[in-house]
Amino acid sequence: MPTSKPNSTSVTEFLFEGFSSFRWQHRLLFFVVFLTLYLLTLTGNVIIVTIIRLDRHLHTPMYFFLSILSISDTCYTVVIIPRMLSDLLNPLQRISSQGCAAQLFFYLTFGINNCFLLMAMGYDRYVAICNPLRYSVIMGKKGCIQLASGSLGIGLSMAVVQVTSVFSLPFCHAFIIPHFFCDVRPLLKLACSNTSVRDIVNFVVSVFVLILPMGVVFISYILIISTILKIASAEGRKKAFATCASHLTVVIIHYGCTSIIYLQPKSQSLLGQDRLISVTYTVITPLLNPLVYSLRNKEVKDALHRALRQKPISA
């Protein structure tokens, strides 16, 4: 670490650099765009959860996980976006160190929870297609609750590890966070002491919460595709692929963006680039979940039509 940093002080507040370098006209445009996306995300997720709750045709493991993912996505966006919108109108607002730690904790909890929920959904698709005769036994109510609880438990435990690791460091006079929310790497850059151990902890956690779920999903889809290709009828293959398309789309976008941020070497991390990618997975990706699952999924569209007392759309 450079020795030019000042001695550590008891930092009680941080400032978000956010989008303060942009002119006010640009910030206003960002505000309108992000607010619109945020409201669409909240509306879409509320509709998904409500439809799954009310329509008995959707009381299956796949839609149970989708409803939990929608709730987690809603909490995830609530942690980040309202503060970001406020900062767009009034940049360089202060946040207490306790508030920063709380934001980081909930951001990591729901973000990691999403990673493992997507893994659980991939496993659900694997069992449904590759082992259909035992599907009701393996993916029973108890099994689904255990997978969902395990995802949240991992999110909570990893968040505790990361927050404890970061906020046990002394911080310097330079307390401006070069980001629009409290994240691990930007905070580590403000520390006065050597952060090598924390960097290793951050990388190990990132590998665990990204590579492990991605690996499980990847292996699941290899087995799924090999099974689908053995189906004799073209219609059967098409139906099997359709049940996986929505999940695979969300998986690629979610894991792709987060991997770029958290798995790249520290020396190659550019905060401006990271900030742009962070907008993608904090603002856009949570909106894609309800859009993808509602536009590409016939069962959800039929449930929406039933809720609106319209005739279900044809296949």
N, C-alpha and C positions, 0 to 999 in steps of 0.2 A: 504493500500500500504506500502511496505517496506520503511523505512526512510533512508536506506543506499544509496539511489540514490542521485547523485550530484545535486546541484542547477541547475535550468533550464538555458539554454543558447540559443542564437539565432542560431539554427541549420539551415544552408542553404543548406546542402548536406546530402545525405544518400548513403550507400553502400549496395548492394545486396549480401548477403551471398551465395545465389543460390546453385550451385553445386561445390563451390570452395573447399570443403573438399575431392572431388574425385580426383584421379590421372588424369594427362593430357590425358592418353590413354582412360580412361573412358569418360572424357569430350568430346574428339574427336568423340568417338562412339555415344554419346548422340547427338552431333551436327549433325552428318550425319543422324541419325534416325529422329530427330525432324525436320530437314530441309526437308527431304523427305516427312514427314507427312504434313508439312506446305504447301509445293508446291502442294501436292495432294489435300489438303483442298481448296486452292485457285482455282486450276484447276476445281475441282468438283463443287464448288459453282458457278464459272463463267459459266460452261456448263449448270447447272441447270437453272440459271437466263436467259441465252441466249435461251435455248430451250423453256422455258415457254413464253418468249417474242415473239419468232418467230412462234410458233406453235399455231394456233387458237383453236385446240382441247383442249389445256391446259388453255384457258382463262376462268377459273372457280375460284370461291372463294378459294377452297382448294389450288390450285396452285398459286394463288395470295399471300396467306399467306406463302406458301413454298418459293416463290421467295424473299419475304421480310425477311424471316428467313435466307435464304442463304446470303443476303446482310449484315444482322446484324451479322451473324457468321463470315463473312469475316472481317468486321470492328473489331469485338471482338478479332480475332486472330492477326490482324495487330497491335493492341494495346499492346499485350503481347509478342508474339513469336519472332519478330525481335530482340528486346532487350535481350531476353533470349538467343538467338543464339549468339549474340555478347558477352554476359557474359560467355558463355561456352568456347569461344576462348580466351577471355581476362577477367578473373574473377576479382571481386571486383572493378568494374568500378563505378564511382560516378554518381549520378543523383541528380539534384537540387530539392529542396523542391517543387518548382513550377512544375517541370517536374513530380515529384512523385504524386502531387495532380492531375495533368492533366491525368496521366495514370490511377489513381484510379477512377477519374470521368468517363472516357470513358469506362473503364472496367465494372464498375457498371451499367452505362447506357445501354450498349449493352447486358450485362448479364441478367439484370432484364427485358429488352425488350424481350429477348428470352423466359423467363419464361412466360410472358403474351401472346406472340405470340403462344406458344404451347397451352396455355389455349384457345385462340381464335380458333385454329385449332381443338381442341377437341369439342368446341361448334359448329363449322361448321359441324363436323361429326355427332353430335347429331341431329342437325336440318335436315341434309340430310337423315338420317335413320329414325328418330322418327317423323318428321313432313315434309315429302317430298313435300306435296301439297303447303306448304307455303315457301318452301326453297328459291325460286327465289325472294320472297318479303322480307323475313327476312335477307337473305344474298345477298342483292343487292349491287351494286357498292358503294352506300353511306354508307351502314352498314359496309362493309369490310374496307373502308377507315377510318371510325370512330374507329373500333376495332384496326386497325394497328396504327393509330395516338394515340389512348389512351394508347396502350402498350408502345410506345416511350415516351409519356408524363409522364407516371408513372416511367419509367426508368430514365428520366432526373430529375424529382423531387426527387426521392429517392436518386439519386447520389448526388444531391446538399445537401440534409440533411446529408448524411454520410460524405462527404468530409468536409463540414463545421464543423461537429461534431468532426472529427479527427484532422483537422489542426487548430482548435482553441485552442488545447492543447499545453503547453510548452514541448519541447523535451530535453532529457538529452545528456550528452557527448557520451553515447552509441548509436551511430547512424547507426549501422549495422543492416539492416533488415534481419531477419532470413527466407528469402523467395526469390523467383526469380522474384517477381514483387511486386508492392505496393498494399497491401491488408489491410483491416481494422484491423483485430486482430493482425498481426505482428507489425503494427504501434502503436497500443494502448499499446503494451508491452514496447515501447520505451519512453512513456510519463513519465514526472516527477511527475505530479499531480495525484490525485485520479481519476480513470477512471470509477467508478461505474455507473455514469449517462450515459456515452458513451457506456458502455457495454450493458446497458438496451436499449438504442436507437438502437444499432446494432442488438440486439436480436429481438426487436419489428419489425424492418424493415425486418429482415430475415424471421420472421414468416409471415409477410404480403405478401412478394414477393414469398414465397415458399408454405406455407400452403394454402393460398387462391387459387392460380392457381391449385395446386394439388387437392384440395377439389372439385373445379369445374370440373376438368378432371375426377376425380374418380366418381362423381355423374353422369356425362355425360355417362361414359362407363357402369355404372350399368344400366342406362336407355337404352343405345344402345344394350347391351347384352340381356336384357329382351325383347326388340323389335325384335331382330334378331332371338331369339329362337321361336318366334311366326310365323316366315316365314314358309310356308308349304313346299316348295321345298328345297332339300338339296343344289341344285345349287345356289339358291337365298341366302341361309344362307352363303355359301362359298364365294360368291361375296361380300356380305355385310361385312363379317369378313375381307376379303382381303383389303377393302378400309380403314380399321382402323389399320391393323397390323403394317404398317410402322410408323405411328404416335405414336402408343402405345409403340413401341420399343424405339424410340427416347426419349419419355417422361420418361420411366422408367430409362434409363441411365442418362439423364440430371438431373432430380429431385433427383435421388438416390445419385449421387455424391455430388451435391451441398448441399443436406440436411445433409450429414455426416459432412461436414465442418462447416456449418453455424448454424445448430440447436443443435449441441452437447454442453453440458455445458462447460464453459470456463475451469473448473478444469480438464476436461477430454481431452482437446485439446492438442495434441502432434504435435509440429511444423514439425517434420520430417515426420510423417504420413500425416499431412495436405498437405505438399509439394508434396508427392507422389500422393495423390488424386487430388490435383490441376493440376498436369500434365495430369491426365485423362480428366478433363473437360475443360482444356484450349487447349490441343493439340489433344486428341483423339476424344472427343465428336463432335467437329465441323466437323471432317472428316467423322464421322458416318452418319451425316445428309444426304449429297449427296449420299453416298454409299447405305444407307438403302432405300432412296426414289428412287434411280435409279435401284438397283438390285431387289427390292421387288415390284416395281410398274410397272405394265404392260403398263399403259398409257405413262409413262415417257420413258420406253424402246421403245415403238412404235414410240414415237416422235423422239427419237434419231435415229432410223432406217429411219424414213422419212427424217430427216435432212441429213442423209448420203446417201439418195436416194437408200435405200434398201427396200426390201419387209418387211412389218411389221411382227414381229414374231407371231406365232400362239398362241392362248390362252392355 
